[in-house]
Amino acid sequence: MTGLPGQALAASPAPGPGEVIPGTGTATPALVDGIREGVTAAGSAADAARGHLAGKRDRYRIADPGRDLKPLRTTSAGSSETVRLQQKHRGIDVLGGQYVVRMEKKDGKRVVTGTSGKYFTALKADTKADVSEETAVERAVDATLAQLGRDDGFGGGDEGAPSLTGTARGLVIVPKGAGVLAHHVTVRGTDRAGGQPVLREVYVDAKAGYPVLQYSGIRTFGAPAAASGGAAQAPRAKAAADAPGVRGSGVTYDGTTVELQLTQDDGSKEYLMRDQSRMRGSSKNVLSTWDARGKDVSETSGRWPEGIKEFGSKGPQFSQEFTEAGAVDAHWAAGKVYDYYKQAHGRDSLDGRGMTINSLVGVTYFGMPYVNAFWDGTKMVYGSGDKEYRTLSAGLDVVGHEMTHGVVENTANLVYAGQSGAMNEAVADYFGNAIKTDAYGTSMDSPDSGLLGERLCRTKTPRECAIRDLNDGRTTSKSFLGVSFATDNGGVHLNSTIFSGALWDIRKDVDRALADRIVYKALTEYMTPLDGFTEGRNAVIAAAKALKVPAKDRNAVTRAFNAHGIVPNWEQAMGVDSDQLLGRLNTSNTTVGAGGGWWAASKSDDSGGEAYSVWAGKVAGGGAQKLISPNDGRYHVNPATDGKTVVWEAYGPGNVELLSRPLAGGPVKKLWSNRRGMRGLKVEGKVVVWAESPRASVGLQVMYLRPGDAEPTPVGHRSTRDATSLQSISGGRIAYAQRTYHARPTRGYTYSVEVLDTATGKTTVVQAPGRHSVGQTGVTGKHVFWLVDEVDDQGQRGVRRANLDGTGTVDVSKEQGADALHAVTLTASDEAVTVTAATPDTQYRNETLSKLWQLSADGTRSGRVSCNRGEQAAAAAAGGRQVVWIDGTTGYTDLVTRGRPAGNCG
């Protein structure tokens, strides 16, 4: 669940000299080290690298390197050359397919010293798209909206509807199995429901139109924030000759007077935070610090906000105002980080070629404090802070962290999702902290040496303030948290300290400057975009060998990874307290169904490359599992079952079809189709219910279909701004939430919960219309349950119950109090209601992930369904107190259940 696409195991490479580590799911080795093989090919370094791979075909199994490997970049350091090559499949880029060749050049002759990376040898995908770019963009936007949980589950349809646009970026091959041809779509905008800016990378299967991969494209310091906007360029700084450099000063948040490199503007004569002192030789590097106070984060992430200027002062000494704004710390720290990379590693700016470094300081969040910082691919953005947290640029480690994201992007470019994303965060943490501890003279033996962000607070102690601790002792076997890409991009912050902790242990056990050189070399010369923890371990160990590190220190490197559980096949050691019904689903954005003693779920093959199929089985286990859907290249997803019939959606290149099939066997029937798909599909007997929207700007509408109906029947009332959603069905009754727009006397919405009897057509209001929102419903033969949000608090929701006629309303779980839940959704049976709850926090940890809580129908009993680590999602009541759900503990998505709730997991 947390790893990016892989492939089924293939043959190991032919043995040869040096160390050869086989690749996973490919015949090309993941690492070749300890060789010195001459290259006969003349020309560029890239030509020589590809010539070596072609000449050693038995080892690398790359049929035509000249055709299938495109040169990305070549970096040189002394006699060393590192060539990065991008894999192509029939002319189309392969996502994360990158291979590295390391060489030495002396007296015009080259010797290859090693190779590493991922070249996927099993790819056979056709490269002709059946899905248009227009459809791909539409479905990418829809998938983003669905993952955001747009407008509390009601869809769009008002002035607060999410404003998202998608941009087609071309075709790519997602390296699952034989390869999935996909449209790469970047979705930008603002999620008006939650107010968050959005920048998503979405990959839509170009044969069937289903979004197979989605993750945020923003790299944050703390809890993830999304990004938005359209591409724009920063204003070009004046040339050094026209704007003389000046030394000034300012006071940092901690009271230290620091030197600032400034530029005096020719026109206004102001002293600007524009540092051109590092424009030496061929470098055009400029460090500029911009006043972004009053700008919303959505205006700054992924684009350049209008009207901002560099911080300026009438004199070269910047006053306390600029200290409190965070400008002094930001400008000073950017110079410190630049100098570190230049002096310690010979690197000229973040891209290695003298790029301008822009820091935007003081952004807010809809006029409120924004406590975060991020790198958006072109610049650093620092939040305003709040009453407790200073402007985020106050931490030298924060600045080092964000700027290191720029270094990572321009070297290994570790994909910001799953294990590779956690390594991206880990490397940023490592170097951010390394720069800080050196600058402040902190001993590596100090228990506080691994704290990040501990200088950001005004009143809290450093340990209370810190966002993360590289000395937290987390290991894969005890601490790894499996989550979907919808949560923290697959655990990029949740799991980062497992890897960064190993790196930090290396820095404690060997000379700190040597440790930095090892990690930097591993990043820039060995790692590639889809590397996971094991490949990261191999890269660091190989880099230490290449630097001729003494055996004692090399043993310390290996020992550090072992201590954090980063060893080959570590993923197989994860423990769970649940019973597996269907393992390794390898699916994305699809729910499960249960009813009548049966479950239904979507599954891909072991590589995740096959279009999804619907399977069904008995909740009690035993018996043969049944393949329900045809394996026809479409994506069969979001199944529901009542124990007699299975219904599901089938995503094809044109429409999304609603299909059904009896569990006892028989033909697949098409019940309905639309362009955009269905939400919350349910079935009972002969009635199928769902919610749909004709377009992104219109709210959802609950619909139901009975045998013989030519068209589905809409439920509730809907105008452009009204909506019905969050439906459930039992005993022929459909419970749903109604959102109604009112223009007078006060413009806004009311929310109610209603029950429709499909036999009589009678509608009963069980929750009277009110201004506070309601959540998912669950109807049983006795009661209606729903989520209530009547108090503006920290996101807690109550669980309310009423009789089917609307009488006897009672809260089975209070919205406030010590036991209040941060409920997201629910599923109900006659005996119990199971609530999915996820506690929000600025720091992700196991306690903040989606967990299942079960309440008795009368509210007298509550407890956890399972104590599994990781994410628990898509719960479906299976009868009595039993539920099935998708569990991410093992790092994969597994369909699991428990015979009875676990109770107290404390």
Sequence and secondary structure as in RCSB ss.txt:
>XXXX:A:sequence
MTGLPGQALAASPAPGPGEVIPGTGTATPALVDGIREGVTAAGSAADAARGHLAGKRDRYRIADPGRDLKPLRTT
SAGSSETVRLQQKHRGIDVLGGQYVVRMEKKDGKRVVTGTSGKYFTALKADTKADVSEETAVERAVDATLAQLGR
DDGFGGGDEGAPSLTGTARGLVIVPKGAGVLAHHVTVRGTDRAGGQPVLREVYVDAKAGYPVLQYSGIRTFGAPA
AASGGAAQAPRAKAAADAPGVRGSGVTYDGTTVELQLTQDDGSKEYLMRDQSRMRGSSKNVLSTWDARGKDVSET
SGRWPEGIKEFGSKGPQFSQEFTEAGAVDAHWAAGKVYDYYKQAHGRDSLDGRGMTINSLVGVTYFGMPYVNAFW
DGTKMVYGSGDKEYRTLSAGLDVVGHEMTHGVVENTANLVYAGQSGAMNEAVADYFGNAIKTDAYGTSMDSPDSG
LLGERLCRTKTPRECAIRDLNDGRTTSKSFLGVSFATDNGGVHLNSTIFSGALWDIRKDVDRALADRIVYKALTE
YMTPLDGFTEGRNAVIAAAKALKVPAKDRNAVTRAFNAHGIVPNWEQAMGVDSDQLLGRLNTSNTTVGAGGGWWA
ASKSDDSGGEAYSVWAGKVAGGGAQKLISPNDGRYHVNPATDGKTVVWEAYGPGNVELLSRPLAGGPVKKLWSNR
RGMRGLKVEGKVVVWAESPRASVGLQVMYLRPGDAEPTPVGHRSTRDATSLQSISGGRIAYAQRTYHARPTRGYT
YSVEVLDTATGKTTVVQAPGRHSVGQTGVTGKHVFWLVDEVDDQGQRGVRRANLDGTGTVDVSKEQGADALHAVT
LTASDEAVTVTAATPDTQYRNETLSKLWQLSADGTRSGRVSCNRGEQAAAAAAGGRQVVWIDGTTGYTDLVTRGR
PAGNCG
>XXXX:A:secstr
  S             SSEEE  SSSSS SEEEEEEEE    SSHHHHHHHHHHHTHHHH  S HHHHEEEEEEE
EETTEEEEEEEEEETTEEEEEEEEEEEEEEETTEEEEEEEEEE  TT       SS HHHHHHHHHHHHHHHHTG
GGGTB  STTS EEEEEEEEEEEE STT EEEEEEEEEEEETTTTEEEEEEEEEETTT  EEEEEE  EESSS  
              GGGS EEEEEEE TTS EEEEEEEE TTT  EESEE TT  TT    EEEEE TT BHHHH
SSS  TT EE EESSSB  HHHHHTTHHHHHHHHHHHHHHHHHHH   STTSS   EEEEEEEBBTTB    EEE
 SS EEEE   SSB  GGG HHHHHHHHHHHHHHTTT   SSHHHHHHHHHHHHHHHHHHHHHHHT  TTSTTTT
EESTTSBSSS HHHH SEETTS   HHHH     TTTHHHHTTTTHHHHHHHHHHHHHHS HHHHHHHHHHHHHH
T  TT  HHHHHHHHHHHHHHTT  HHHHHHHHHHHHHTT  TTGGGG   SSEEEE      S   EEETTEEE
EEE  TTS S  EEEEEETT  S  EE S  SSSEEEEEEE SSEEEEEEE SS EEEEEEETT    EEEEEES
S  EEEEEETTEEEEEE SSTTSB EEEEE TT SS EE S   SS EEEEEEEETTEEEEEEEEEE SSS EEE
EEEEEEETTT  EEEEEEEESS EEEEEE SSEEEEEE  S SSS BEEEEEETTS S EEEE SSSTT B EEE
EEE SSEEEEEE    SS  GGGS EEEEEETTSS EEES   SS EEEEEEEETTEEEEEE TTSS EEEE SS
  B   
